[in-house]
């Protein structure tokens, strides 16, 4: 009996060992290869080098791929974008002075393998005016409803030696899906005179999960007493007027006017948001809609006369 059990155990172990490569092969087959391409148009804009980006991801079957794509410079993430229905994404980014090698990186998903484009060399130049550039790492985030994610926003000074006083930059975000929020720590950063190193701010993006919980309405006992104190005398008064109105026409008109006013007051109170909240409770929480989004992060500085704004984006994927 013992030998038979050992034989069965040995057969099971051998079967698993043989099956594992097959399962791995099947898993690899389900993920098809992709091809990522990047086109860059660099041009001068007010003494700064701005690059217009056009990115495309196509599957091995020739069909466009969905999801997000990240832009990197010498392997360092700069920004992220959401692919549209054609598997394409476009955007603009301001480059710091110096040599760059831009490439687009698609990380893949459950049905597609990741891929990256060839590096595109660009030499960015700038004038002597103090300025800054902005980047974000990682360039893409994938969150389930109710989860939070973080990224690092870097503001790199340009020609800060020409500053007469420190430059203050405010960071904000836009383009978020409903039921989500982003916070920066710090939200305002200072670029000292002569600074060359990047200054960072931590970004935390939070989403909301669906909830079926519903709070009980807040009902105060004394509110019922007050309601009866108003309704009972008013009803008795209107009833007396209605009884007397049988013989006097002007009283009938007065009764009609009183009824209209009485019903209007009750309808206004019963339909008000405050009444609904206190007597029916708050509505259930709505989740952050699932989908793919391009969230814009802006950095703005002002000298009191003109404002300088630079933006970058990151790709956000929200799943159920």
Backbone as numpy.savetxt, mean C-alpha at the origin, in Angstrom:
# Nx Ny Nz CAx CAy CAz Cx Cy Cz
8.14 -62.03 12.34 7.30 -60.84 12.34 8.18 -59.58 12.34
9.22 -59.61 13.13 10.13 -58.48 13.21 10.85 -58.27 11.88
11.27 -59.38 11.24 11.96 -59.26 9.95 11.02 -58.68 8.89
9.76 -59.09 8.95 8.79 -58.58 7.97 8.59 -57.07 8.13
8.50 -56.64 9.38 8.34 -55.20 9.63 9.55 -54.42 9.16
10.76 -54.99 9.38 11.97 -54.31 8.92 12.00 -54.22 7.40
11.54 -55.29 6.72 11.51 -55.25 5.26 10.55 -54.18 4.75
9.38 -54.08 5.38 8.41 -53.05 4.97 8.97 -51.66 5.20
9.66 -51.46 6.32 10.25 -50.16 6.60 11.32 -49.82 5.58
12.15 -50.81 5.21 13.20 -50.59 4.22 12.62 -50.25 2.86
11.53 -50.94 2.48 10.88 -50.66 1.20 10.32 -49.24 1.18
9.73 -48.81 2.31 9.17 -47.45 2.39 10.25 -46.40 2.26
11.41 -46.61 2.93 12.49 -45.65 2.85 13.03 -45.55 1.43
13.20 -46.70 0.79 13.71 -46.71 -0.59 12.71 -46.04 -1.53
11.41 -46.28 -1.29 10.38 -45.66 -2.14 10.39 -44.16 -2.03
10.55 -43.65 -0.81 10.60 -42.20 -0.63 11.83 -41.61 -1.30
12.97 -42.31 -1.17 14.21 -41.82 -1.78 14.10 -41.77 -3.30
13.40 -42.76 -3.86 13.24 -42.77 -5.31 12.24 -41.72 -5.76
11.21 -41.49 -4.94 10.13 -40.57 -5.33 10.53 -39.12 -5.22
11.46 -38.78 -4.31 11.82 -37.38 -4.09 12.33 -36.70 -5.35
13.28 -37.29 -6.11 13.72 -36.62 -7.34 12.59 -36.43 -8.33
11.66 -37.39 -8.37 10.53 -37.25 -9.29 9.63 -36.10 -8.89
9.38 -35.98 -7.58 8.55 -34.87 -7.10 9.22 -33.53 -7.36
10.53 -33.47 -7.16 11.26 -32.24 -7.43 11.19 -31.88 -8.91
11.30 -32.90 -9.76 11.22 -32.65 -11.20 9.84 -32.14 -11.59
8.78 -32.72 -10.97 7.42 -32.26 -11.26 7.23 -30.83 -10.81
7.78 -30.49 -9.61 7.67 -29.13 -9.11 8.39 -28.14 -10.01
9.56 -28.56 -10.54 10.29 -27.68 -11.43 9.56 -27.48 -12.74
8.84 -28.54 -13.19 8.12 -28.43 -14.45 6.99 -27.43 -14.32
6.34 -27.36 -13.15 5.21 -26.46 -12.97 5.63 -24.99 -13.03
6.91 -24.70 -12.76 7.40 -23.33 -12.85 8.12 -23.15 -14.18
7.53 -22.35 -15.05 8.15 -22.13 -16.35 9.13 -20.96 -16.30
10.09 -20.99 -17.21 11.12 -19.97 -17.25 10.54 -18.64 -17.73
11.22 -17.56 -17.40 10.81 -16.23 -17.81 11.99 -15.48 -18.42
11.68 -14.42 -19.14 12.71 -13.57 -19.73 12.38 -12.12 -19.40
13.36 -11.43 -18.80 13.18 -10.04 -18.38 14.04 -9.13 -19.23
13.45 -8.04 -19.69 14.19 -7.08 -20.51 14.03 -5.68 -19.91
15.03 -4.84 -20.13 15.04 -3.47 -19.61 15.56 -2.53 -20.68
14.80 -1.45 -20.91 15.24 -0.38 -21.80 15.34 0.90 -20.99
16.46 1.61 -21.11 16.72 2.82 -20.32 16.98 3.99 -21.26
16.28 5.09 -21.01 16.50 6.33 -21.75 16.96 7.38 -20.75
18.27 7.66 -20.72 18.84 8.63 -19.77 18.94 9.99 -20.43
18.54 11.02 -19.70 18.59 12.37 -20.23 18.81 13.36 -19.08
19.26 14.55 -19.45 19.53 15.59 -18.46 18.25 16.36 -18.16
17.99 16.60 -16.87 16.83 17.36 -16.44 17.26 18.34 -15.37
17.41 19.60 -15.78 17.81 20.67 -14.85 19.11 20.33 -14.12
20.09 19.83 -14.86 21.37 19.52 -14.27 21.45 18.20 -13.55
20.39 17.38 -13.65 20.38 16.06 -13.03 20.10 15.01 -14.10
20.63 13.82 -13.89 20.42 12.74 -14.84 19.20 11.94 -14.43
18.20 11.93 -15.29 16.98 11.17 -15.04 16.88 10.03 -16.05
16.52 8.85 -15.56 16.41 7.68 -16.42 14.95 7.27 -16.52
14.46 7.13 -17.75 13.12 6.61 -18.01 13.25 5.12 -18.29
12.52 4.31 -17.53 12.68 2.86 -17.56 11.48 2.20 -18.21
11.75 1.18 -19.02 10.69 0.35 -19.62 11.09 -1.11 -19.40
10.30 -1.82 -18.60 10.62 -3.20 -18.23 9.52 -4.15 -18.69
9.92 -5.34 -19.11 8.98 -6.34 -19.61 9.41 -7.72 -19.13
8.42 -8.54 -18.72 8.67 -9.92 -18.33 7.72 -10.81 -19.11
8.29 -11.79 -19.82 7.52 -12.71 -20.65 7.84 -14.13 -20.23
6.82 -14.99 -20.14 7.03 -16.38 -19.82 7.53 -17.17 -21.01
7.94 -18.44 -20.76 8.45 -19.28 -21.83 7.38 -19.58 -22.88
6.12 -19.48 -22.48 5.03 -19.71 -23.42 4.67 -18.47 -24.22
5.42 -17.39 -24.02 5.15 -16.16 -24.75 4.10 -15.27 -24.14
3.53 -15.68 -23.01 2.49 -14.90 -22.36 3.10 -13.96 -21.32
2.49 -12.78 -21.11 3.01 -11.85 -20.10 2.87 -12.41 -18.70
3.72 -11.93 -17.81 3.77 -12.42 -16.43 3.27 -11.31 -15.51
2.54 -11.69 -14.45 2.03 -10.73 -13.47 2.95 -10.69 -12.26
2.76 -9.68 -11.42 3.54 -9.58 -10.19 4.30 -8.27 -10.11
5.45 -8.30 -9.48 6.27 -7.10 -9.30 7.68 -7.33 -9.83
8.36 -6.22 -10.13 9.72 -6.28 -10.65 10.53 -5.20 -9.96
11.80 -5.50 -9.69 12.67 -4.57 -8.96 13.78 -4.07 -9.88
14.16 -2.81 -9.67 15.29 -2.22 -10.39 16.48 -2.15 -9.45
17.62 -2.64 -9.90 18.82 -2.63 -9.06 19.97 -1.95 -9.79
20.91 -1.45 -9.00 22.10 -0.78 -9.51 23.31 -1.48 -8.91
24.06 -2.18 -9.75 25.18 -2.99 -9.28 24.71 -3.96 -8.18
23.51 -4.48 -8.33 22.97 -5.45 -7.37 22.27 -4.83 -6.18
22.30 -3.51 -6.03 21.64 -2.83 -4.92 20.26 -2.35 -5.36
19.18 -2.75 -4.66 17.82 -2.34 -5.08 17.66 -0.82 -5.02
17.04 -0.27 -6.07 16.75 1.16 -6.12 15.26 1.44 -6.04
14.45 0.61 -6.70 13.02 0.85 -6.77 12.33 -0.44 -7.17
11.00 -0.42 -7.10 10.20 -1.57 -7.50 8.94 -1.10 -8.19
8.40 -1.93 -9.08 7.24 -1.55 -9.87 6.29 -2.74 -10.00
5.01 -2.43 -10.21 4.00 -3.45 -10.45 3.86 -3.67 -11.95
3.85 -4.92 -12.37 3.65 -5.25 -13.78 2.18 -5.14 -14.13
1.88 -4.61 -15.31 0.49 -4.50 -15.75 0.05 -5.80 -16.42
-1.12 -5.78 -17.04 -1.67 -6.99 -17.66 -0.83 -7.46 -18.84
-0.03 -6.59 -19.41 0.86 -6.96 -20.53 2.25 -7.37 -20.04
2.43 -7.47 -18.72 3.73 -7.85 -18.17 4.76 -6.75 -18.30
4.31 -5.48 -18.31 5.21 -4.35 -18.50 5.11 -3.38 -17.33
6.15 -2.59 -17.14 6.18 -1.55 -16.13 7.07 -0.43 -16.63
6.66 0.81 -16.36 7.44 1.98 -16.75 7.61 2.87 -15.53
8.67 3.66 -15.52 8.91 4.55 -14.40 10.09 5.46 -14.67
10.29 6.40 -13.76 11.40 7.35 -13.85 12.17 7.34 -12.54
13.46 7.56 -12.64 14.29 7.61 -11.44 15.44 8.57 -11.68
15.77 9.35 -10.64 16.90 10.28 -10.71 18.15 9.59 -10.20
19.22 9.65 -10.96 20.45 8.95 -10.62 21.47 9.89 -10.00
22.15 9.40 -9.00 23.24 10.16 -8.38 24.43 10.22 -9.34
25.28 11.21 -9.20 26.45 11.30 -10.10 27.32 10.06 -9.99
27.89 9.66 -11.11 28.78 8.50 -11.12 28.35 7.45 -12.12
29.03 6.32 -12.07 28.75 5.20 -12.99 27.71 4.27 -12.38
26.77 3.84 -13.22 25.69 2.96 -12.79 25.59 1.78 -13.76
25.07 0.69 -13.25 24.74 -0.47 -14.08 23.37 -0.94 -13.66
22.35 -0.56 -14.43 20.96 -0.83 -14.06 20.50 -2.16 -14.65
19.76 -2.91 -13.85 19.18 -4.17 -14.31 17.83 -4.36 -13.63
16.92 -5.03 -14.34 15.60 -5.34 -13.81 15.58 -6.79 -13.35
15.03 -7.02 -12.15 15.03 -8.36 -11.56 13.60 -8.77 -11.25
13.19 -9.89 -11.83 11.88 -10.48 -11.53 12.11 -11.68 -10.62
11.48 -11.65 -9.44 11.75 -12.69 -8.44 10.97 -13.97 -8.68
9.95 -13.93 -9.55 9.18 -15.13 -9.81 8.00 -15.30 -8.87
7.18 -16.32 -9.15 6.04 -16.65 -8.29 5.84 -18.16 -8.30
4.65 -18.62 -7.93 4.42 -20.06 -7.83 4.48 -20.76 -9.17
4.22 -20.06 -10.24 4.20 -20.69 -11.56 5.31 -20.21 -12.49
6.10 -19.23 -12.06 7.15 -18.71 -12.93 8.46 -18.60 -12.15
9.54 -18.93 -12.85 10.88 -18.76 -12.28 11.33 -17.31 -12.41
12.25 -16.92 -11.56 12.78 -15.56 -11.62 13.78 -15.40 -12.75
14.00 -14.16 -13.14 14.97 -13.86 -14.19 15.39 -12.40 -14.05
16.47 -12.03 -14.71 16.96 -10.66 -14.65 17.47 -10.25 -16.02
17.43 -8.96 -16.27 17.91 -8.44 -17.54 19.42 -8.22 -17.50
20.00 -7.97 -18.65 21.41 -7.62 -18.71 21.61 -6.22 -18.13
22.78 -5.97 -17.57 23.08 -4.67 -17.00 23.22 -3.60 -18.07
22.64 -2.44 -17.80 22.73 -1.31 -18.72 23.62 -0.25 -18.10
24.82 -0.01 -18.65 25.73 0.98 -18.05 25.28 2.41 -18.36
25.32 3.26 -17.35 24.96 4.67 -17.50 25.91 5.51 -16.65
26.37 6.61 -17.20 27.19 7.54 -16.44 26.37 8.80 -16.19
26.07 9.06 -14.92 25.24 10.19 -14.56 26.11 11.37 -14.15
25.75 12.54 -14.62 26.46 13.76 -14.27 25.48 14.74 -13.65
25.99 15.75 -12.99 25.14 16.76 -12.37 25.91 18.06 -12.24
25.18 19.13 -11.97 25.81 20.42 -11.79 26.31 20.58 -10.37
26.55 21.82 -9.99 27.08 22.11 -8.66 25.99 22.47 -7.66
24.72 22.44 -8.06 23.62 22.79 -7.16 23.40 21.66 -6.16
23.23 21.98 -4.89 22.96 20.94 -3.89 21.66 20.20 -4.21
21.70 18.90 -4.06 20.54 18.08 -4.40 20.63 16.77 -3.64
19.75 15.83 -3.95 19.76 14.51 -3.32 19.05 13.52 -4.23
19.28 12.25 -4.00 18.56 11.18 -4.70 17.94 10.26 -3.66
16.95 9.48 -4.09 16.22 8.61 -3.17 16.13 7.20 -3.75
16.27 6.20 -2.89 16.13 4.81 -3.29 15.49 4.03 -2.15
15.02 2.81 -2.44 14.35 2.00 -1.44 14.78 0.55 -1.59
14.98 -0.12 -0.46 15.40 -1.52 -0.45 14.65 -2.28 0.64
14.01 -3.41 0.33 13.91 -4.02 -0.99 12.93 -3.26 -1.89
13.01 -3.55 -3.18 12.14 -2.85 -4.12 10.75 -3.42 -4.21
10.54 -4.62 -3.64 9.22 -5.25 -3.69 8.88 -5.83 -2.33
7.58 -5.84 -2.01 7.07 -6.45 -0.79 5.88 -7.32 -1.13
5.78 -8.48 -0.49 4.64 -9.37 -0.65 4.07 -9.66 0.73
2.83 -9.25 0.97 2.22 -9.37 2.29 0.86 -10.04 2.18
0.53 -10.82 3.20 -0.83 -11.33 3.34 -1.67 -10.29 4.07
-2.96 -10.33 3.85 -3.86 -9.39 4.51 -3.67 -9.50 6.03
-3.39 -8.37 6.66 -3.16 -8.35 8.09 -1.69 -8.32 8.47
-0.79 -8.55 7.52 0.63 -8.54 7.80 1.22 -7.13 7.62
2.41 -6.95 8.16 3.16 -5.71 7.99 4.53 -6.03 7.40
5.06 -5.10 6.64 6.38 -5.27 6.05 7.20 -4.00 6.21
8.50 -4.12 6.08 9.38 -2.98 6.27 10.37 -2.87 5.12
10.85 -1.67 4.91 11.86 -1.38 3.91 12.69 -0.20 4.39
13.83 0.00 3.75 14.73 1.09 4.11 14.77 2.10 2.96
14.44 3.34 3.27 14.51 4.43 2.30 15.83 5.18 2.52
16.60 5.31 1.45 17.91 5.98 1.53 17.87 7.29 0.75
18.28 8.37 1.40 18.40 9.68 0.77 19.88 10.01 0.69
20.41 10.09 -0.53 21.84 10.31 -0.74 22.10 11.76 -1.13
22.92 12.49 -0.36 23.21 13.90 -0.69 24.00 14.02 -1.99
23.74 15.09 -2.72 24.47 15.42 -3.93 24.96 16.87 -3.82
26.27 17.07 -3.91 26.86 18.40 -3.80 26.47 19.09 -2.50
26.42 18.34 -1.41 26.06 18.94 -0.12 27.13 19.92 0.37
28.33 19.86 -0.22 29.39 20.80 0.17 29.01 22.23 -0.22
28.08 22.37 -1.17 27.66 23.70 -1.61 26.52 24.26 -0.76
26.07 23.48 0.22 24.98 23.96 1.07 25.46 25.09 1.98
24.62 26.11 2.15 24.92 27.19 3.09 24.45 26.84 4.49
23.48 25.93 4.57 22.93 25.47 5.85 22.37 24.07 5.63
22.10 23.32 6.69 21.58 21.96 6.51 20.28 21.94 5.69
20.12 20.86 4.93 18.92 20.67 4.12 18.00 19.67 4.84
16.72 20.01 4.92 15.75 19.14 5.58 14.83 18.53 4.53
14.66 17.22 4.62 13.89 16.46 3.64 12.75 15.74 4.36
11.54 15.86 3.82 10.35 15.19 4.36 9.97 14.04 3.43
9.71 12.87 4.03 9.40 11.66 3.26 7.93 11.32 3.46
7.27 10.94 2.38 5.86 10.55 2.43 5.60 9.49 1.38
4.41 8.88 1.44 4.05 7.85 0.47 2.64 8.09 -0.03
2.34 7.58 -1.22 1.02 7.71 -1.82 0.78 6.49 -2.71
-0.48 6.34 -3.13 -0.82 5.20 -3.98 -1.05 3.91 -3.22
-1.27 4.01 -1.91 -1.53 2.81 -1.10 -2.91 2.26 -1.40
-3.10 0.94 -1.30 -4.45 0.39 -1.41 -5.28 0.76 -0.19
-6.59 0.62 -0.31 -7.47 0.91 0.82 -7.14 0.01 2.00
-7.44 0.51 3.20 -7.23 -0.24 4.44 -5.76 -0.60 4.65
-4.88 0.32 4.33 -3.45 0.12 4.57 -2.84 1.47 4.94
-1.66 1.42 5.53 -1.00 2.66 5.96 0.50 2.46 5.97
1.24 3.58 5.82 2.70 3.52 5.89 3.18 4.58 6.86
4.24 4.27 7.58 4.86 5.21 8.53 6.37 5.19 8.29
7.00 6.37 8.54 8.43 6.52 8.36 9.06 6.92 9.70
10.22 6.33 9.99 10.96 6.66 11.20 12.44 6.87 10.84
12.90 8.13 10.81 12.14 9.37 11.00 11.44 9.79 9.72
10.45 10.65 9.88 9.72 11.19 8.72 10.45 12.38 8.11
11.17 13.11 8.95 11.98 14.25 8.49 13.44 13.98 8.79
14.29 14.13 7.79 15.72 13.88 7.96 16.50 15.15 7.63
17.67 15.23 8.17 18.53 16.40 7.98 19.80 15.99 7.24
20.12 16.74 6.19 21.36 16.54 5.44 22.34 17.63 5.86
23.38 17.28 6.58 24.34 18.29 7.03 25.16 18.84 5.87
25.75 19.99 6.09 26.62 20.61 5.08 27.83 19.71 4.86
28.11 19.41 3.58 29.26 18.58 3.25 29.03 17.09 3.36
27.82 16.64 3.69 27.55 15.20 3.85 27.65 14.49 2.51
28.16 13.27 2.56 28.27 12.44 1.35 27.59 11.08 1.51
27.47 10.62 2.75 26.88 9.30 2.99 25.35 9.37 2.97
24.73 8.28 2.56 23.27 8.21 2.52 22.68 8.23 3.93
21.54 8.87 4.07 20.81 8.93 5.33 19.54 8.11 5.15
19.26 7.23 6.10 18.19 6.27 5.93 17.00 6.56 6.83
15.84 6.08 6.40 14.61 6.15 7.17 13.90 4.80 7.03
13.33 4.31 8.11 12.67 3.01 8.11 11.20 3.17 7.73
10.78 2.43 6.73 9.39 2.42 6.29 8.70 1.16 6.79
7.54 1.31 7.42 6.71 0.18 7.86 5.36 0.31 7.18
4.98 -0.69 6.43 3.69 -0.70 5.74 2.82 -1.79 6.36
1.64 -1.42 6.78 0.73 -2.36 7.44 -0.55 -2.52 6.63
-1.06 -3.74 6.59 -2.32 -4.05 5.93 -3.33 -4.55 6.96
-4.56 -4.70 6.54 -5.63 -5.10 7.46 -6.25 -6.41 7.01
-6.48 -7.30 7.96 -7.09 -8.59 7.69 -8.60 -8.48 7.83
-9.34 -9.38 7.15 -10.80 -9.36 7.33 -11.18 -9.78 8.74
-12.27 -9.24 9.25 -12.73 -9.56 10.59 -14.24 -9.62 10.60
-14.78 -10.68 11.22 -16.22 -10.83 11.36 -16.71 -10.35 12.72
-15.75 -9.94 13.56 -16.13 -9.47 14.90 -16.85 -8.15 14.79
-17.87 -7.99 15.62 -18.65 -6.78 15.64 -18.94 -6.39 17.07
-18.56 -5.19 17.44 -18.72 -4.75 18.81 -20.20 -4.53 19.14
-20.56 -4.77 20.39 -21.93 -4.54 20.83 -22.21 -3.05 20.88
-23.42 -2.65 20.51 -23.75 -1.22 20.55 -23.74 -0.68 21.96
-23.43 0.59 22.08 -23.41 1.25 23.37 -24.79 1.84 23.64
-25.53 1.24 24.54 -26.87 1.70 24.85 -26.90 2.15 26.30
-27.25 3.37 26.53 -27.33 3.91 27.88 -28.78 3.87 28.36
-28.96 3.43 29.58 -30.31 3.32 30.12 -30.98 4.68 30.24
-30.22 5.68 30.63 -30.83 6.98 30.82 -31.30 7.58 29.51
-30.73 7.11 28.37 -31.17 7.64 27.10 -32.61 7.25 26.82
-33.03 6.03 27.27 -34.42 5.61 27.08 -35.36 6.49 27.91
-34.95 6.83 29.12 -35.78 7.69 29.97 -35.98 9.05 29.34
-34.88 9.59 28.79 -34.99 10.89 28.13 -35.88 10.80 26.90
-35.75 9.70 26.17 -36.58 9.54 24.97 -38.06 9.51 25.34
-38.40 8.74 26.38 -39.82 8.69 26.81 -40.28 10.05 27.31
-39.39 10.78 27.97 -39.77 12.10 28.47 -40.08 13.06 27.33
-39.48 12.85 26.16 -39.77 13.70 25.01 -40.94 13.19 24.20
-40.97 11.87 23.98 -41.99 11.29 23.12 -43.38 11.30 23.75
-43.48 10.97 25.03 -44.81 10.84 25.66 -45.56 12.16 25.70
-44.95 13.25 26.23 -45.69 14.51 26.22 -46.00 14.99 24.80
-45.06 14.78 23.89 -45.32 15.22 22.52 -46.47 14.47 21.89
-46.53 13.16 22.14 -47.62 12.36 21.58 -48.96 12.78 22.18
-49.02 13.00 23.49 -50.26 13.42 24.14 -50.71 14.79 23.62
-49.74 15.69 23.41 -50.09 17.01 22.92 -50.66 16.94 21.52
-50.02 16.16 20.66 -50.52 16.03 19.30 -51.87 15.35 19.26
-52.05 14.37 20.19 -53.35 13.71 20.25 -54.45 14.67 20.68
-54.16 15.54 21.66 -55.16 16.52 22.08 -55.47 17.51 20.99
-54.45 17.94 20.28 -54.70 18.85 19.16 -55.52 18.20 18.07
-55.24 16.93 17.81 -56.02 16.23 16.79 -57.49 16.12 17.19
-57.77 15.89 18.49 -59.15 15.79 18.97 -59.87 17.13 18.84
-59.14 18.23 19.12 -59.76 19.55 19.03 -59.86 20.03 17.60
-59.08 19.45 16.72 -59.06 19.92 15.33 -60.28 19.52 14.55
-61.13 18.69 15.11 -62.33 18.29 14.39 -63.26 19.48 14.13
-63.23 20.49 15.01 -64.13 21.64 14.87 -63.43 22.88 14.34
-62.11 22.90 14.37 -61.39 24.09 13.94 -60.40 23.73 12.82
-60.55 24.45 11.70 -59.71 24.13 10.54 -58.24 24.50 10.79
-57.99 25.65 11.43 -56.60 26.08 11.62 -55.85 25.13 12.55
-56.60 24.50 13.49 -55.94 23.52 14.36 -55.53 22.28 13.58
-56.33 21.89 12.60 -55.96 20.72 11.78 -54.67 20.98 11.01
-54.54 22.21 10.51 -53.31 22.55 9.81 -52.12 22.55 10.77
-52.38 23.04 11.98 -51.31 23.06 12.98 -50.89 21.66 13.36
-51.86 20.77 13.49 -51.56 19.37 13.81 -50.74 18.73 12.70
-51.15 19.00 11.45 -50.41 18.43 10.31 -48.97 18.94 10.30
-48.78 20.23 10.55 -47.43 20.78 10.59 -46.62 20.19 11.73
-47.25 20.00 12.87 -46.55 19.39 14.01 -46.15 17.96 13.74
-47.03 17.20 13.08 -46.70 15.81 12.75 -45.52 15.73 11.79
-45.52 16.62 10.79 -44.42 16.62 9.83 -43.10 16.95 10.52
-43.13 17.97 11.40 -41.91 18.32 12.12 -41.45 17.20 13.04
-42.42 16.55 13.71 -42.10 15.47 14.65 -41.46 14.28 13.94
-42.05 13.91 12.81 -41.51 12.78 12.04 -40.15 13.13 11.45
-39.98 14.39 11.03 -38.68 14.79 10.46 -37.58 14.72 11.50
-37.88 15.16 12.72 -36.88 15.09 13.79 -36.51 13.66 14.10
-37.52 12.78 14.20 -37.24 11.37 14.49 -36.45 10.72 13.35
-36.80 11.03 12.11 -36.08 10.44 10.98 -34.65 10.90 10.91
-34.42 12.18 11.18 -33.06 12.71 11.15 -32.20 12.07 12.23
-32.76 11.91 13.42 -32.00 11.31 14.52 -31.72 9.84 14.28
-32.73 9.12 13.76 -32.58 7.67 13.58 -31.62 7.34 12.44
-31.50 8.22 11.44 -30.65 7.94 10.28 -29.26 8.54 10.42
-28.99 9.25 11.48 -27.68 9.88 11.63 -26.61 8.82 11.90
-25.37 9.05 11.45 -24.29 8.09 11.69 -24.05 7.83 13.18
-24.17 8.87 13.99 -23.94 8.69 15.42 -24.99 7.78 16.04
-26.26 7.98 15.64 -27.32 7.12 16.15 -27.08 5.68 15.71
-26.73 5.48 14.45 -26.49 4.13 13.94 -25.32 3.47 14.64
-24.26 4.25 14.92 -23.09 3.70 15.59 -23.41 3.28 17.01
-24.14 4.13 17.75 -24.42 3.84 19.15 -25.45 2.73 19.34
-26.36 2.58 18.39 -27.44 1.61 18.56 -27.24 0.32 17.77
-26.38 0.35 16.76 -26.15 -0.86 15.96 -24.70 -1.31 15.97
-23.81 -0.54 16.59 -22.42 -0.92 16.68 -21.64 -0.57 15.43
-20.30 -0.57 15.52 -19.47 -0.26 14.36 -19.52 -1.38 13.34
-19.31 -1.09 12.04 -19.30 -2.15 11.03 -18.06 -3.02 11.16
-18.11 -4.19 10.54 -16.96 -5.10 10.60 -15.81 -4.56 9.76
-14.60 -4.94 10.14 -13.41 -4.44 9.47 -13.33 -4.96 8.04
-13.01 -4.08 7.11 -12.80 -4.47 5.73 -11.32 -4.79 5.52
-11.00 -5.81 4.75 -9.59 -6.16 4.53 -8.96 -5.28 3.47
-7.63 -5.25 3.45 -6.91 -4.61 2.36 -7.14 -5.41 1.09
-7.61 -4.80 0.01 -7.90 -5.57 -1.21 -6.66 -6.27 -1.75
-6.83 -7.53 -2.11 -5.73 -8.29 -2.70 -5.42 -7.75 -4.09
-4.15 -7.73 -4.46 -3.75 -7.23 -5.76 -2.30 -6.79 -5.76
-1.89 -6.21 -6.87 -0.52 -5.72 -7.05 -0.55 -4.21 -7.24
0.29 -3.50 -6.52 0.25 -2.05 -6.52 1.67 -1.47 -6.65
1.74 -0.28 -7.24 2.98 0.51 -7.26 2.80 1.66 -6.27
3.53 1.61 -5.16 3.43 2.62 -4.12 4.55 3.64 -4.32
4.20 4.91 -4.36 5.17 5.97 -4.60 5.68 6.52 -3.27
6.98 6.65 -3.16 7.63 7.27 -2.00 8.28 8.56 -2.48
7.92 9.68 -1.86 8.41 10.99 -2.27 9.26 11.60 -1.18
10.34 12.26 -1.58 11.20 13.01 -0.67 11.22 14.45 -1.15
10.84 15.38 -0.27 10.72 16.78 -0.67 11.51 17.68 0.27
12.19 18.66 -0.34 12.93 19.66 0.42 12.60 21.03 -0.15
12.55 22.04 0.72 12.23 23.39 0.28 13.16 24.39 0.96
13.59 25.37 0.18 14.43 26.43 0.75 13.64 27.69 1.04
12.31 27.60 1.00 11.44 28.74 1.23 11.01 29.43 -0.04
11.68 29.13 -1.15 11.33 29.73 -2.44 10.90 28.66 -3.43
11.74 27.66 -3.58 11.43 26.55 -4.48 11.50 25.24 -3.71
10.72 24.28 -4.18 10.68 22.95 -3.57 11.31 21.94 -4.53
12.10 21.05 -3.99 12.72 19.97 -4.76 12.12 18.65 -4.32
11.60 17.90 -5.28 10.95 16.63 -4.97 11.52 15.53 -5.85
11.90 14.43 -5.23 12.31 13.23 -5.96 11.48 12.06 -5.46
11.15 11.16 -6.37 10.29 10.03 -6.01 10.91 8.72 -6.44
10.50 7.68 -5.78 10.80 6.31 -6.17 9.57 5.48 -5.87
9.52 4.26 -6.33 8.37 3.40 -6.09 8.83 2.02 -5.63
7.93 1.31 -4.98 8.17 -0.10 -4.70 6.92 -0.89 -5.02
7.14 -2.11 -5.46 6.03 -2.97 -5.84 5.46 -3.69 -4.62
4.16 -3.59 -4.43 3.48 -4.22 -3.30 2.48 -5.25 -3.82
2.57 -6.46 -3.29 1.62 -7.53 -3.60 0.91 -7.93 -2.33
-0.42 -7.83 -2.33 -1.25 -8.21 -1.19 -2.05 -9.46 -1.55
-1.92 -10.49 -0.74 -2.61 -11.76 -0.98 -3.55 -12.08 0.19
-4.51 -12.93 -0.08 -5.46 -13.33 0.95 -4.86 -14.38 1.87
